[in-house]
Amino acid sequence: MSIEGAGQHELKTQRLSPIHAEACHQLDRLCRPRGWDLRQWHLDLEAQDIEGPGRCVLGVLRGSELVAVASGWLILDELQILLVLVHPAQRRIGLARMVLSELMREGQERGASGATLEVAASNTAALGLYGSLGFRSTGRRRGYYRDGQDALIQWCQLQGTTG
Ligand SMILES: CC(C)(COP(=O)(O)OP(=O)(O)OC[C@H]1O[C@@H](n2cnc3c(N)ncnc32)[C@H](O)[C@@H]1OP(=O)(O)O)[C@@H](O)C(=O)NCCC(=O)NCCS
């Protein structure tokens, strides 16, 4: 998939490995006030080797720069999406939709019939993104986040929606 936008290099989506932990951590620091520390990123990326192909961290590279990440986990027939991050200077050009669609496609290929995630009720950008991919709110976890915010549980039926 080719997307025009910030930067001149071509975009490439690929599975990430522990060598990308530092780049993921740097991206996370730009994207979230309380993201994962470097150790958590190492653990997340190493989990793919330990837990097999159902555990998947995908990245989008523009040249050698990591500009987007999506992480997910296949539990039985359900793809649990842990996060999606896009570099602040590269937003609104479709990178999140691109990397998340690919994660959902891979999940579906490995047997997922649905995808789920939790998102802060105030995160309008993420809610817009998930809505554009077919997710709907199916529940609310009150006071789920450390700052007291509620989480909205999102669900998307995968069969027939991707691939
Ligand atoms: C949420 C986030 C991943 C979106 O990344 P992005 O690459 O800008 O999103 P895309 O360009 O793929 O947008 C896809 C759709 O999402 C919606 N969307 C994205 N940003 C939006 C915004 N700021 N406001 C409203 N809708 C938005 C739109 O429907 C958009 O489609 P459109 O551009 O055709 O209207 C990005 O803002 C981000 O990294 N935020 C910080 C981290 C975060 O909150 N992650 C989610 C929870 S882990």
PDBQT file of the ligand as one rigid body, heavy atoms in Angstrom, charges set to zero:
ROOT
HETATM    1  C1  LIG A 201      -4.947   7.479  17.155  1.00  0.00    +0.000 C 
HETATM    2  C2  LIG A 201      -3.778   7.528  16.162  1.00  0.00    +0.000 C 
HETATM    3  C3  LIG A 201      -3.061   6.167  16.218  1.00  0.00    +0.000 C 
HETATM    4  C4  LIG A 201      -4.322   7.784  14.747  1.00  0.00    +0.000 C 
HETATM    5  O1  LIG A 201      -3.241   7.722  13.826  1.00  0.00    +0.000 OA
HETATM    6  P1  LIG A 201      -3.317   8.364  12.351  1.00  0.00    +0.000 P 
HETATM    7  O2  LIG A 201      -2.245   7.727  11.550  1.00  0.00    +0.000 OA
HETATM    8  O3  LIG A 201      -3.334   9.827  12.433  1.00  0.00    +0.000 OA
HETATM    9  O4  LIG A 201      -4.744   7.845  11.853  1.00  0.00    +0.000 OA
HETATM   10  P2  LIG A 201      -5.148   7.689  10.313  1.00  0.00    +0.000 P 
HETATM   11  O5  LIG A 201      -4.541   8.783   9.520  1.00  0.00    +0.000 OA
HETATM   12  O6  LIG A 201      -4.907   6.287   9.866  1.00  0.00    +0.000 OA
HETATM   13  O7  LIG A 201      -6.709   7.966  10.409  1.00  0.00    +0.000 OA
HETATM   14  C5  LIG A 201      -7.689   6.976  10.139  1.00  0.00    +0.000 C 
HETATM   15  C6  LIG A 201      -9.043   7.512  10.589  1.00  0.00    +0.000 C 
HETATM   16  O8  LIG A 201      -9.065   7.696  12.003  1.00  0.00    +0.000 OA
HETATM   17  C7  LIG A 201      -9.847   8.855  12.335  1.00  0.00    +0.000 C 
HETATM   18  N1  LIG A 201      -8.996   9.866  12.974  1.00  0.00    +0.000 N 
HETATM   19  C8  LIG A 201      -7.633   9.880  13.039  1.00  0.00    +0.000 A 
HETATM   20  N2  LIG A 201      -7.211  10.942  13.740  1.00  0.00    +0.000 NA
HETATM   21  C9  LIG A 201      -8.323  11.622  14.111  1.00  0.00    +0.000 A 
HETATM   22  C10 LIG A 201      -8.534  12.801  14.854  1.00  0.00    +0.000 A 
HETATM   23  N3  LIG A 201      -7.502  13.527  15.346  1.00  0.00    +0.000 N 
HETATM   24  N4  LIG A 201      -9.809  13.202  15.085  1.00  0.00    +0.000 NA
HETATM   25  C11 LIG A 201     -10.852  12.497  14.597  1.00  0.00    +0.000 A 
HETATM   26  N5  LIG A 201     -10.702  11.360  13.854  1.00  0.00    +0.000 NA
HETATM   27  C12 LIG A 201      -9.459  10.929  13.632  1.00  0.00    +0.000 A 
HETATM   28  C13 LIG A 201     -10.435   9.355  11.018  1.00  0.00    +0.000 C 
HETATM   29  O9  LIG A 201     -11.660   8.670  10.809  1.00  0.00    +0.000 OA
HETATM   30  C14 LIG A 201      -9.370   8.886  10.030  1.00  0.00    +0.000 C 
HETATM   31  O10 LIG A 201      -9.867   8.754   8.738  1.00  0.00    +0.000 OA
HETATM   32  P3  LIG A 201      -9.849  10.053   7.751  1.00  0.00    +0.000 P 
HETATM   33  O11 LIG A 201      -8.486  10.685   7.884  1.00  0.00    +0.000 OA
HETATM   34  O12 LIG A 201     -10.113   9.447   6.425  1.00  0.00    +0.000 OA
HETATM   35  O13 LIG A 201     -10.924  10.948   8.264  1.00  0.00    +0.000 OA
HETATM   36  C15 LIG A 201      -2.769   8.670  16.505  1.00  0.00    +0.000 C 
HETATM   37  O14 LIG A 201      -3.494   9.868  16.690  1.00  0.00    +0.000 OA
HETATM   38  C16 LIG A 201      -1.932   8.415  17.743  1.00  0.00    +0.000 C 
HETATM   39  O15 LIG A 201      -0.861   7.804  17.677  1.00  0.00    +0.000 OA
HETATM   40  N6  LIG A 201      -2.399   8.891  18.920  1.00  0.00    +0.000 N 
HETATM   41  C17 LIG A 201      -1.664   8.726  20.176  1.00  0.00    +0.000 C 
HETATM   42  C18 LIG A 201      -1.634   7.288  20.641  1.00  0.00    +0.000 C 
HETATM   43  C19 LIG A 201      -3.032   6.727  20.831  1.00  0.00    +0.000 C 
HETATM   44  O16 LIG A 201      -3.911   7.363  21.409  1.00  0.00    +0.000 OA
HETATM   45  N7  LIG A 201      -3.213   5.462  20.358  1.00  0.00    +0.000 N 
HETATM   46  C20 LIG A 201      -4.481   4.761  20.487  1.00  0.00    +0.000 C 
HETATM   47  C21 LIG A 201      -4.601   4.052  21.795  1.00  0.00    +0.000 C 
HETATM   48  S1  LIG A 201      -3.245   2.925  22.087  1.00  0.00    +0.000 SA
ENDROOT
TORSDOF 0
